[in-house]
Amino acid sequence: MSNPNVAHVEKSVFSILNAENEIIGYGFFVDPHGTALTCYHIIAALTSIRIRDHDGNEHIATIDEYHTLWGVQYSDIAVLQIPMQSPTFLQLPQPKVVDQEMTVIKVNNSSFEFEDILYHNVTTPTHPPSSHGLPITYTGTTMAVGFLSVANYRNLPNLAIFRLAKKSANLELFFQYLSDKYCPGKFNPEFSELKTVCNAQLQRAFRQQLEQKFLLPYNYTPEPRYGIKLKEFIEDNNSIISLVGESGSGKTNCLLCEFPYYARFFFTIFISAHDFEPLPASLPGKIKNVLAKTLAEYPHDNITADDLMNLIYQHPKRCLIIIDGLNKMPRISSKTFDEWFTRSIRWAKGMGLKLIITSTALPTFQNSGRLDGFTCGRISKAANNYNLPTKFSKISRLNRPLLLRLLFEIGGQERSAPLDDYPLFATYLARKCTALAALINVPSQVVHSLFIEFAKHFATSNDYWLTNDTYQDILKDHPQLTSILIQENLFIESVNGVRIAHNWLADFLIGETFHPDEDIDWEQLIPISNSTQRKGLPWLLAKKSFLGQNMAVPLQNLLTFILKKDSHQSRATKIFENTVRHLSLPDQYYSIIESFIIQHQQTFGSTDITGLMVYNSHLSTSNQFKLLKKALSNEELPSSNIMLFLHPNYYEKNDYFLQLGTLIATKQILERYLLAEPDTTMPRIMDWLYDCKDQNKISVINIIAGIIIYQYDSRYNHSFNPWNKDTPAQASIIKVMITMIVASHSKTFSDVLTDYLLKDDHSEGIKNGTDFYLNVLPTAVLNVYRGLPLDQEKIKYTMLLLRVPEYRKEMISDILLIFKESKMPELLTEKLRAYVTQEGIFEVLVPMLVKYIKYGRNYRIRKDCISILFQFGKNKEQNQVLADHLAALIRINSDFELHFTRCLIRGLYTLPVSSASYQTLSATIPILLERDLSSWYRTLKYLCREEKNIYKRADKIKWINWAFNNLPVRQQCSLVILLLNLNIIKEEDKVREMIKPTILLTLQESDLFYQAVLKKAAKKNIALHYDLLDDQDFKVMLKV
């Protein structure tokens, strides 16, 4: 097929030259202003980027670092700027589906072949260069959809499709801008103008956030769950969504990462709330101002801000407005703000456009999300991106993006442990002061004192904003800092004055305005303090604790003040909560913190602060779990919810206990632990399950633990302790938990159980209380179980109920019946693994399993029984029984030789050499050595592996000698090679002495084996090699 647009495509392509004037790759123009694309790996090592255009003219290109360097970790795309007047260029569409048939402009007859790709020659140089950087277009078009690229240029190149290649967000925005501006047919002219202006504004906002370090492009790891929530909002019927989180939690980052997605489908406008006027006009007026400012920077002929606003009013459902940092608006009265906020929300809803708002706090929305830091998997990725030690990812409080960022900026990569909160913030501030002081040639203490002056103003004015006059007055002795502090992104300048960039920095500085030795009188301080001053008090207490002061009295006094339950209680509660998060060595105040949590739950009920407070603190993990347990113990759990959470299809209905009900924040923290560290978290939850002293009372935390084990551990019935370790109270818990699981195991069982309970007139009691339900359930479940037919479904219940001590005999009797009738499904064999070695079951199950291995009908299950049965542990008597059975099975010479061999080797590794069971298994080695290849070779390999235990080593050498004296030559030859490859014997004299007779035997026929041994010996021990080479007996045989 010919391409009618080849000439146009060829003119858009240019060559890239190296210092020797050789073509090393290609690129192509994407706009009429000299913007071009190529592969980054082509130009990465060039000191000067020379290009040759289609007409043979050479130009010097410069790399667009903003669009290139921040994206090289994602893709091989480089953006260049080339000083050419109106070059021929290729448009960049954003197709939803890439057509199968594409065209690539290529050089010469390359060996590269791609299916469904058409080729066209550009030139025929004498030295064929790399084809990388050549555009891929739709067949018959002049639009580029990708290029030939590969970072490892020694391999065949790949097709890099722009729409599919992973890119940095700023590069995606740039591509979207080019697509909307130059690709025809996507929008009508009016829409295209509006889209271009919105994209330009979005690009400008994105770049501004990067420059102000709200987004660290190399280091930040976005949370996908919030990205998904924001994408779902775009597609659903909701008009407004709020994203709430404390300062430094990553709200703006989440939005920035989604900018390309919004730009693709909407006319998107981003507004920073600190640009709002002190007495804000209507939201439409602010949008118009933003559009007017964008048009001033990116002029468009014959289009005004009014024209664009008319388009928004005509097509509101295609518009998305983002208001970022609503908490950073200039402080106004609550009444004025509420009026403006209500008016803006009503306007957005009435218009039908989409509105996203971020803030530290907002009026409650039905559709909202709260950012509480990284989840487990993202902590690890973020720590890795920041080059922080891997063990930092295991520290719960480092889930906060802010802390990881500060650790990165102060050189946390070199620390063995992260700093506590106070020294971390203090170190960051000290380094900033030192850097700023160096710029104006003053001591760093001078800069620090200026920050304190700013903080004092924040505290007295109850505002993070400064008028321009106040800002300049504080800096009057050092006017150079006026612009430097803004350039360094510590302060933000807007039409409203100057504002500190980060709330967290302001709060820390306010804490620094207090003297660390001053006593705190909560009775006087809290009632008269304003909200800004109160945010600094936790930092004062954190500083005191870091300096070694005992915080027991201030914390206890604060708790006493909270318990008075006056009008200032909520203020004091917030101070206590934030203090716990920042304290150094808080474990010594555990009893006070525990009392606070208990009192808070009793006072505020459903308000859930425990999880985040302890997770973000310096408390030890064990104390965190104690407090999580204390909080969850107050969960209300009616019997209907128990059935819901234990239902076998809970995962299909999303009925996860840790995602429903009350105390959601605390449950989410527990889930983070479960997902990040299941091996250490599950045993802690098992401790909750067994935390019971009264066998007649099952507590809520017992039931919660059972539900979590059921839902989050697929081997839940393995997790219960062996019954011989249960106290009477714990046995009662297990009985109830097992019967609850059985009751919920299938719809059929649940229906039968419901009928049974209704017949016995228990329905009213069950509705009235969980305790009654738990008391009648075990008996009801057992009676329903007995009425079921003996089939595969019933076997599931059998294995569960086997764990209940008082049901053990009945369940074993049913298992015996299953074996007798040969109804043994694969499920049963796997479930039996956990019970085989348990006292009271071992004596019954082992003979059954041995019998089934010998005479059972199902080959696969017989094989499974072998690995299930031979679990050698610490019980000497059980080990001897298993060893006797295994030895007897080995002597039978069955069709499971390979599996018996593996079990025997595993047992010999596990058992102590002095035990009778070891000696029993060891005595069967000669039997296996005389069997088929699968047995004797594995046994020989085991014998030749290095052994550190001197007694086992002696036993192995004994059997090696036996093998040389009794096995055929073929097996002896394999043994010689294994001795040379492995390290059971390291002394060359002993090795030579053992292998010599076998070599002499083989020399009677040929010297091939001898030559092979010499090669092996040369690799193992050169001295052994020459000993074998110079051996007189071998020389004599060779002559013969």
N, C-alpha and C positions, 0 to 999 in steps of 0.2 A: 504494500500500500504506500502511495506517495503522500507526503505531507505538504499541503499548499502553503504553509506558513514557515517552511524551513528557512527561507531567506531572512525573515524577520528575526527568528530565533538565533540564527548565526550572527547577525549584527549585534545582538545583545550580549554575546559571549566574548570574553577577553581572556588572554593568556597571562599566567603569572610566571615571572622570570626569576631565576636565581642569580648569584653573583657571576656565574660563568655564562650568563645570557642564554641558559637552557630553560625550556618550558618545563615547569614542575607541576603544573596543574592549571585549573581554569576557574572562572567565576562568571557571573552575569549580573546585569543591572536590573533593579526592581522599581526604580522610580526615575522621573526625568531630571532629578537633581544630583545624580551621580552616586546614589546609594546602591551598593552591590552586595551580593552574597558569594561566599566561597566556603571551602572546608577549613576549619581552624588549623588542622594539622599541617596544611600546606604552608601557611604563613607564620606559624608559631615561632620558628627559629630564624626568621628573616629579620635583619636589622633595618632593611629598607625594602618596602613592598613595591616593586616595579611591575606594571602591567602593560600589555600590548593590546590595543583594541583591534576591532575587525579591520580597520583601515591601515593597520601597521604603525599607528602612533603610540608612543610610550608616555606613561604618566606615573607619578608617584602617588600611591594610595596611602591613606591613613586608616588605622583600625578604629572602629567605633567601640571604645572600651566599655561604655555603659551597656550596650546591647550584646556585647560579646563575652567579656571576661567573667561576668557574673553568671554566665550560662554554660561555660565550657565543661562544668562538672556534669551537665545533663546531656549535651549534644556536641556535635562537631561543626556547629554553624558559626561562621564569622561574618560580621557586618563591616563593610568597608565604605569609606567615603573617597570618591575619585573626582578630581576637579575637571569635569567635562560638561560642556554645554549641551543640554537636552539630548542625552544618549538614547538610542533605541533600548527599550526595557521590556521585561516580561512582567505581566501582572501576577499577583499572588492571590488566587482564590482560596476560599475555605470550604472545600466540598465536604459534604457529609460522607460520601462514598467515593473512593478513588476508582476510576474506571480501570478495567482489566488492561486495556490496550493503551500503552503510553509510548512516547518517543523519547529517545535520549540522543543528543548530539554527541558523536564519538570521534575518536582519532584513529585513522588507519583501520586495519582489520584486526582489532584486538581479540585476544583469546577469551575475553569475558563474554559470557552468554547469559541472558536473562529471558525467561519465558514471557511472551506477550510484550516484548519491547522491540521497537523499530529503531534502526540505527541510521545516522546520516553523518557523512564525513565533513569535518570542518577544514582540515588541512592535511597535508601529507609530509610531515617533517622527516628529515633524515634520521633523527633520533626519536623514536616514538615515546612520548612522555606518559606520565600518569594520566588517567582519564578523570581523576577526582575533581569535583567541582562543576562538572558539566550538568546543565539543567535537564530535568525530566519534565516533559509536558504531556498534556492530553494530546492524543493523536488528532491532528487537524486543527490545533489551537495555538495560540501564542501565550498561554498561561503556564507558568511554572508551578508544578506541584511538589517538586523535590529535586535532589541532585544525587550524583554518585559520591559516596562518602564512606570512609571507614577510618577510625582512629589509628588502627594498626595497619599502616599502608602496605605492609608486606603481604597481607592477605588479599583475597579478592574483595573488591568493593561491594558495599550493600546499597540498596536503594533507600535513601533517606527521604521519606515522604513528609513534607512540612506539617501536614495536618495530623500525622500520627507520631512524629518524632517528639520525644520529651524535651521540653524547652523551659528555660527560666520564665517566670511570669512577665518580666518586663519585655523579653523578646517576643512572647506570644502577643502582648498588647501591641507591639510594633507591627507585627505581621497583620494583626486585625485592622490596624489603622491603614496600612497599605492596601489591604484587600478592599475595605469599604471605600477608600478614596479613588482607587484606580481600576477596580474590577467592575465592568459594566454588567447591568442586568440584575443586580441583586436588590437594589432599591431604586425607586424613582428619584429623579434629580433632587427634589425637595428633601426627601428622607435621607438621601446620601449626604447632603450638606449637614443636616442635623447629626447624623451618625458620626461624620468626620469630626465635627466640633466636640461632641461628647467624648469620642475616643482620644482626641488631643488633650482634653481636660483630664481624662482619666490617666493618660500617660504622665502628664505634668504632676498630678497628685501623687502618683506612684513614685516618681523620681524624687519628689520632695520628701516623702516618707523615708525613702532609702537614705537620702542625704542627712536626714535628721536622726538616723539610726533607730527608727521605730521598727525597721525590718533589717536584720543582718543577713544578707543574701547567702553568704557561704555557710552560715551556722544554724539558721533556724530550721527546725523540723516541724512542719505544720501537723495539727491533729486532724486526721481524715474524718473522724466522726462529726466534727463541727462543719467541715467542708460539705459533707453529705447532707447535713441538716440545712445548710444554706442553699444547696442545690435543690433540695426537695421543696423548699419555700418558693423558689422561682417557678416551680411547676404546679404548686397547689393553689387553692382558692384564697389563701390568706393574703391580706394586703400588707400587713406589718409584722415584722419579727424583731425582737430585741436580743442582743448578745451582751450578757452582763458578766462582769468579773472584776476582781480587784486590780489595782494598778500593777502593770507588769505581768499580767496573766496571759497576754498574747491575743487580745481581741482584734487589734488593728492588723496584726499579722494574718489572722484567719481571713479577714476581708481582702487583704492585698493578694493573698494566694488565689482567691476566687475572682479577681478582677477580669482575667481573660475570658472566663466563662460568662460573666455578666456582659462583657463588651460584645460577645458573639451574638447574643440574643436580644439585648436591650439598648435603648438610649440611656446610658448609665452616667450619673453625675455624682461625684464624691465631694462632700462638704465636711471640712474640719470644724467642729463646733466652736473652737476658740476664735474662729473668724466671725461669729455672730456678733451683732451689735449688742451693747449693754441692754437696750430696750428693743428686743428683736421685733422686726416687722414680721409680716406673714412669711411662711415658708416659700410661697411662690415668688415673693420679692427677692428672697435670698438666692433662689435658683436663677432668677434673671440676672442678678449681679454676677454670679459665677460664670454664666454664659457670656455676658458682656466682657468680663475680664479675659476669658479664653479667646474671644474674637479679637481683642486688642493684641494678643500675642500671636494668633494665627488668623490673620485677616482673610475674609471670604468676600468676593465681589457680590454686591447687590443682596447681602443678607445681613439682618440686624438681630439683636437679642429679642426684639418683639416678634420678629418672624419665627424664631426658634420657639419662643413661648407659645405662639399660636399653634405650632405643630404639636407641642406637648399637650395642649388642651384638646386638640383634635384626635390625638392618638395616645391617650394616657396609659392604656394597657401595655404599651410597648416601652414604658419608661420605668426606670429604677433609680430611686434617690437613696444615697447612703449618707447618714449623718454619723460621723465618728467622734466619740469622746464627748457625749452630751454633758458629762460632769465638768468639762473644761470651759463651758460657757461662762462669760463674765457673770459674777454673782449679782443676782437680782432678787427681789422679794419672792417668797414662795407663791404668793397670790399671782404676781405678774407672770412667773414661769408657768404656773399651772394653766393660766388662761392661754398663754402662747402655745403650750404643749397640746392642750385640748383642741385648740383651733387648728393646729397643724395636722393632728391625727385625723380630725374630722374631714379636713380638706383632702388628705391622701386617700382616705376610705371612700369619700364621695366621688373622687375622680376615678378611682379604680386602679391607680398606679401602685407600684411596689415601693415599700419604705423599709430600710434596714437601719436600726439605731444601735450604737454601742455606748455603754456607760458603765461606771462602777456600781450604780444603783439606779433603778427606774421603777415607776409605778408598775404593778404586776400586769403582765400581758398573758393572755391565754397561750400565745405562741411565742415562746422565748427559750433561750438556751443560756446556761451558765458555764463559763470556763473556769475550771478548777485546776488548771495545770495539765501537765502531760500525763497520759496513761502509761502503764508499765512498759509497753514496747517502745514508745516514743522517748521515754527517759533515756533508754540505752542508746537510741539513735542520735538523740540530741547531744548526749555526752560525747559520743564518738565524733560528731560533727565539730564540737568545740575542742576536740583533742584532749579531753579530760580523762583521767584514769578510769578504767572499766568499773572498778569497785564503787565509783561515785553513783553509778546508775542503780545501785542497791539501796541508796539512802533515800528514804521516802520524801523528805522535805525538799530534795532537789528536783521534785517534779515541777517546781515553779520555774518557768522560763527565765524570770528575772534573775534568780540566783545563779543559774547556769551562765547567763550572760555576764554577770559580775565576776564570777570565778574565771571566766575566759579572759576578761579585760585586765584582771590583776595578776594573770599568769598562773591560774590554778592548775595548768598542765604539769607544773613542777612540784605540786604539793602531794604528800602522801595521804592527807585527809583534808576535807573542806573546812574552811573557817566557820565558826559559829556566826550567826546572823550579824551581831553587833560588830565584831572585828572585820567581817567581810565588807559591810557598808562603810565602816570607818577607814579601811584600807583603800577602798575605791575613792572615797572623798579625798583622802590624803594625796593619792597619786594625781587626781585631777588638780588639786591645789598646787602641787609641785610643778606640774606641766604648765599651768596658767602663769604661775609666778616666774617661771623661766622666760616666758614670752614678754613680760614687762619688767624683768630684772628687779624683782622685789622678793623678800623672804616668803616662803609658802604660808607662814602663819598670818601674814597680812591678807592673803586671799581667803584663808579660812575664816578670819574675823569678818570679812565682807559677807561671806555666806551666812554667818551667824546673824549679821544685821538684817539680811533679807528674811531670815527665819523669824526674827523677832517681829518684823513687820507683818509677816503672814499670820503670826499668832495673835497680834493685837487687832488686826483688821479682820480676822476670820475669813481670809481670802487669799488665794494663791496668785492673784493678779496685782500688778503694780502699775500706777500711772507712769507715763514716760518721765514726768518730773521727779517722782519718787525714785525711780530706777536710776536716773542720772544723778540725783542728789546723794544716794548711797555710794555711788562710784565716783563722786566728784574729785577725790584725790587721785584716782587712777582712771581717767576717762578712756584710756585705751581699751579697758575691759568692756566698755559699753557694747562695742561691736563683737569683741572676741567671745564673750559668753554666749552670744546668739550664734556666731559661726560654729562654736563648739557644741551647739545643740543642747546647752544647759538651760537656756531660756528661749521662748518663742515670742516673736514680735508680730503684732497684728494691729488692726485699726483700733482695738480696744486698749492698747497699751502693751505691757510686757508681762508674760506669765512664765513661771518655772515650768520646764518641759515635762517633768515627771513628778507625780504626786508622791511616790514612794521616797524620792529624794527630799522633798519638802517636809514630809513627816519625820524623816530621820533628823534633818537639820533642826526642826522644832524641838525634838528630844534633846539635842545638844545644847539648847538654850538653858536648860535646867542644870543646876549644879549637882554633881553626883553624890555629894555628902549631905544634901538637904533632906530633912525628914518630910514624909508625905502625910498630910492630914486629909484623908479622903472626905471627911465630913465637910471640910471647908472648900477643898479644891474642886470637887466635881460639880457642886451646884453653881459655882461662879464661872467655871471654865466654858469656853466656847468649843464648838465641834473641832476646829482646827487645832486648838491647844490639846484637846484630849487625844488626838491622833499621835501626838509626840510622847505622851506619858508611857506607853509600852516600851518605847525605845529608851526612856530614862531607866526603867526597871531592868531592861536588858543590859544596859551599860553597867548598872550596879552589880548585877549577877556576874557579868564578865570580869569585873574588877575584884571579885571575890567576896562581895558583901552578902550576908545571909538575907535572903528574901522571904523567909518564913513569916516574919511579923507583918511586913507590908502586904503580902498576899492574903494572910489571914484577916487583916483589917479590911482589905478590899472585899473579901468574901462576906465578912460581917456586915459591911455596908450594903452589899447586894441583898442579903437576907432580910434587911429591914423593909424591903419591898415598898419603897416610897416612889415618888415620881421620877427619880433619877436612876432607878434600878437598871433600865435598859442601857443607859450610858456606861454605868459601872461594869455591866456584863460584857460590853464590847471591849472595854479596856482590859478586863481579865483575860478574855479570849485571845486578844492580840499579844498580850504579855506572855502567855503560855507558848505561843508560837516562836517568840524571839529569845526566851530565857536560855542562858547557858546552864548546863547541868540541872535540868528541871526534874530529874528523877528523885532528887532529895526532897522535892515538894509534892510528891505523888499523892499523899493523903489529902492535901488541900485541894489539888486539882480534881481528885475523885469526888470530894465533897461538893465542889462546884458543879460537876456534871450531874450528880444526883439532885441537887437543889434546883438546877436549871430545868431538868426534865419535870420535876414536880411542879415548878412554877409556870413554865411556858408550854408544857405538854408537847405538842407536835413539833415545836421549833427544834431543828436538828443542827447542832453545831459540833458535836463530838468528833465525828470522823475527820473533817478537814482540820480541826484544831489540833488533834493529836498527830495526824499524818504529816502536817507541816511544821511540827515541833522537833525539838532535839531529844524527846523522850526515847528511851530504849524501845526496841521492837516488842519485847515482852510486856512492858507497861502500856504500850499502845494497844496491844491485844486485850489486856485487862480492862482498859477503858472502853474499847469497842464492845466487849462482852457486857460490861455494865450498862451501856446504852441500849444494846439490843435486848437485854433482859426485860425492858419495859415495852417491847413490841406487843401489840394486841394481836392474838392469833386464834380466831374462832375455828371450830372444827371444819367448817366448810372450806376455809383457806388451806388447812392442812391437806385435805383431799385434793385441792386444786394444785398445790405445789408438788405433791407426790404422784400426780397422775403420770402414766407412762409417756403421754404425748405432750408434756408441759412445754417442751421445746418448740412444738409446732404452734402452740398458742402464745408463746412468749411469756409463759407464766413462771418466770424466774423469780425466786424469792428475793434475791438481792437487787431486783429492779422494780419491785412493786411494794405497795403498802406505805407505811410511814418510815421515818428515819432513812430516807433515800440516800442522802449524802453519806451517812455512815456506812450504809450497805455498799455503796459504790467504792468506798475506800477499801472495805474488806474484799470486794471483788478484784480490785487492783492487786492486792496481795495474793489472792488465789491464782490469778493469771500469771503474775510475775514470778512467784516463788511457791508453786504448789507443794513441793516436797517438804517445805518447812511450815507452810500454812495449814495443811491438812492435819498434821499431828496436833497443832494447837486447837483446831476445831474439834478433834477427837477428844481432847481434854475437856472441852465444854460439854460434850455428849456425856462423859462419865462423871461430871461434877454433880453428884447427887448423894445425899446421906440418908434420905428418907425413902425407903422403897415403896411407900404408899403415895408419894407425891412426885409427879413428873413436872419439872419446871419448864417455863417457856424456852429458856436457853438450851435445855436438852433437846427439845423438839426442833428448834431452829438449827442446831448442829446436825441433827439427823437429816433434815431437809437439804441442807447445804451439801452434806456428804452424798446424798442420793442424787442431787442435781449436778454436782460438779466433779464427781469422781465416778467414772464408769465402772470401777471395781468396788463399789460401795460395800458389798457384802464381805470383801476381803479386809476392809479397814477395821472392822470390829475386832476388839481384842479377843484372844482365845478365852473360852468361857472359864477355864480354871483360874483366870486372873480377876474375874468379876467379883465384886462384893455383892451381897444380896440386893442392895439398892441399884447397883449398875446392871445386874441381871434383869431387874424389873424394867429398867429403861430400854435395854436391848429388846426385851420381849415386846414392849409397846411399839418401838421403832420398826422392828421387823414386821409385826402384824399390820402396821400402818402402810408399809411399803407393799406388802402382799395385797392389802385391801385396795390399793390404788393401781395395781400392776396391770390390769386390763379392764376394759369396759364390761366384759362379761362377768368377771369376778365382782366388780363394783355393783352391777345390777342385782346379782344374786344376793350379795351382802345386804344391799338396801332392802330387798324383800324380806330377808331374814330378820333384820332389825325392826321393820315395820310390824311383822307378825308378832314379835315379842313386845310390841308396844313401847319401844324405846325412843321413838321419834321425837317426842316432846323433850325428853331428857337430853338428847343430843343437841337439839336447838338451843337449849337453855345454858349449856356449859361444856367447855372442852374437857373438864375433868371427868364428867360422866361418860362422855364419848370414849375417852382413853381407858376407862375402867371396863366397859362392856365390849370393847373392840376385840381383844385377844380371843375371848371365848367364842365370839361370833365368827371370827375369821377361821378358827380351827374347825368349827362345825361345818362351815361352808366348804372348806378344803376337803374334809372327809367325804363329802357327797359328790366330789368331782370324779370323772372317769380317769383311769390311769393312762394319760397320754402325754405328749410333749409339753403341753401347756402346764399340766399339773406338776411336771418335773421341775419347772422354774420355781414354783412355790415350795416344793420339797426342799430344794437347796437353800432357799431363804430361811425356812422354818427350822432347818437343821441347826441353825446357829442358836436357837432358843434352848437352853439346857433341859427344861422340863418336857420339850417335844422331841428330844434327841432319839430316844428309843423308837418312837413311832415313825420318825422320818427314816431312820436306818432300816427299819423293817420294810418301808416302801421302796427304798433303794435296792434292797436285796431282791424284792419282787421284780423290780425292773431288770436286774441282771438275769434273774432266773428266766424271765420271759423274753430275753434278748431284745428288749425295747430301748436299749441304751443309745440315745442320740448323742451327737457330737457335743451339744451344749452341756450335757451332764458331765462328760469327761473333763471339760475345761473348768467347770464349777467345782469339781471334786479336788482340784489341785490345792485349794486353800485349806482343805479339811483333812487331807490324808494323814498328816503327822499329828493331828490333835488327839490328845488323850481321850480315850473312850470311843474314838472313831477308827483310829489306826488299826486296832486289833480286828475290827470287822471288815474294813475296806480293803486292806492289803491282800488277804487271801482271795477276796472277790476279784480284785483287779488281776492278780496272777492267774486265776482260773480263766478270766476272760481273755487274757493275752494268749493263753494256750488254746482255748476252744471257741472263742467268740466268732460270730459270723462276719462282722464288719471289719475289713482289713485296716482301714484308716483309723478307726476307733481303737483297735488293738494296738496299733503303733503309737497313738496318742497316750494310751495308758502306760506305756513304757516310760516316757519322760515324766508323766505325772507321778508315777509310783516311786521312782528312784531319786528321792530328794534326801540326800544325806545331810543331817544336821548335827546338833549337839547332844541329842539323846542317844547314849551308847547302846541301850537295849534295842531301840528302833533301828539304829544303823546295822546292828548284827542281823536282825530279822531280814532287812532289805538286802544285805550282802548275801545271806544264805539263799534267798529267792533268786537273786540275779545270777549267782553262781550255778544254781540248778537250771535256770533257763538257758544259760550259755551252753551247758553240757548237752542239752536236748538237740542242738544243731537245727534251729528253726529258720524261717525265712526272714527273721529280724536280726541277723548277725550284726549288720552295720549299727543298728540302734543299740543293741546290747553292748557293742564295743564302745560306743560313745558314752553310755552310762557308766561303764566300768572305768574308763579313763577319767571321767568327771569325778567319780567316787575316789579314785586313787589320788587325785589332786586334793580333794577335800578332806579326806580322813587322815588322822595322825597315824604315822607308821607303826606306832606301838599298839594300836587298837586291834582287837581280834577281827573286826570287820575288814580292816585293811588287809590283813593276812589272808582272809577268806577270798577277797577279790584278787589279790596278787597271785594266789595259787591257780587262778584260771587263765593266766597269761599264756602258758604253753598251749592250752586248748585253742585260743584265738590265733596263735601263731601258726597253727597247723590247718586253719580254715582257708576261706577264699581270700582274694586280693583285698577286698574292702575291709576285712578284719585284720589280716596279718600286717598289711602296710601301715594302717593307722596305729596299731599296737607298737610296731617297730619305731615309728616316728615319735610316739610318746616316750619310749625307752631312751631315745637318743637326745631328747631335749634337755637343755641345761637344768640342773637341779641343785639348789642351794642347801637343802636339808641333807646332811651327810648320811643319814640312815636310809632315806629314800634313794639317794644316789647309789649307795651300796646295793640296795635291792634291785635297782635298774641294771647295774653292771652284772649282777648275778644272772639276770634273765638274758642279757646280751650274750654272755658267754654260753648260756644254754642254747641260744639260737644258733650261734656259730657251730656248735657241736651237733645239732640235731636237725637243722632245716636243710632243705635242698639248696643247690648252688644258686638258683635264681634269687631266692629270698636272701641268701647270704650276700650276694652282690648288692642288692638294694640296701642291706644293712651297712655294708662298707661305705656306700655313697652317703647315707644318712649320718654316719659317724663323722665323715669329713665335713659335711654341711653344718651339722649342729654341734653342740658344745658339752655333751655329757662327760666326755673325757678330753682333757686339754693336754695331758702329758704325751709328747710325740712318741716316746718309747713304748708306752702302753698301747697307743693306737696302732703303731707298726706291728707290735706283737699280735694284736687281735686280728688285724686284717690280712696278715701275711699268708696264712694257710689258704684262705679263699682265693687270693690272687694266684697262688701256685696252682690251685685246681684249675683256674680259668686258663692259665698259660699252657696247659696240656692241649688246648684246642686252638687258641688264638691269643695274640697280644693286644687286641682291641680294648678289652676291659682294663688291662694294665696301663695302657696309654691314657685312658679316661681318668683313672685313679691318679696318675701323675699330674694331670692338669688340675684336678680338684685339690690335690695336696699342695700344689704351688700357690693356690689362692689362700689355703688355710694356714700353712706353715712351711716356709721355704726350706727350713732344715729337714722337715719330714720328707719333702719332695726329693732332696738330694740323698737322704738315707735310702729311700725306695729306689732311686735311680742307680745307686752304687751297690745295692744288695747283691752279694755274690750268687745266692740261690736263684735270684731272678735272672741274672746274666747267664747262668748255666742253662736254665729252661729256655731262654731266648735263643741260645745257640742251637739247642736241640730242635 
